[in-house]
Each structure stands twice: as C-alpha cells, then as structure tokens.
Amino acid sequence: MNQGKLWTVVNPSVGIPLLLGAVAVTALLVHASILTHTTWFSAFWQGGAKKVAMIEAPAATPDAKLATLAMKQ
C-alpha cells in the first residue's frame, strides 16, 4: 500500500467512513449542480421527452352533420 503509514496517524474506523462520506457528498454535489445548471440532465432522468403524435379529425361538413342528425332521429 502506497500510503500505509496513514493508518498509524488516523484510526481506520474514523478514516474510512470519512473517506466514503466525502466521496458520497462530492457525487451528490456534482449531480445536483449538473441537474440545476443543464436542461438535458433532468430529461435524461425522466426518460426523455415523449413525443405524442397528434391526429387531426377531418373537418365535418354541414352535409355530414345533417346526415348524422338524421340517423339519430
């Protein structure tokens, strides 16, 4: 181990949780800053924008309306 003498100064039961906590806090801060400063990251977490195809109904002619009314009576 390159820095093996570190554990003679810092107890591993203190140093390891501090190291892992620092990594977790750093990751959360990086993700939070990307989320608040970009538009694509939140869309990525939501699965992207869903495109919905809109189908327009054909315009009803007055003759078609009369035929429909006649059929209902």
ABEGO torsion letter per residue (X at the ends): XAAAAAAAABBAAAAAAAAAAAAAAAAAAAAAAAAAABAAAAAAAAGEBBBBBBBBBBBBBAAAAAAAAAAAX
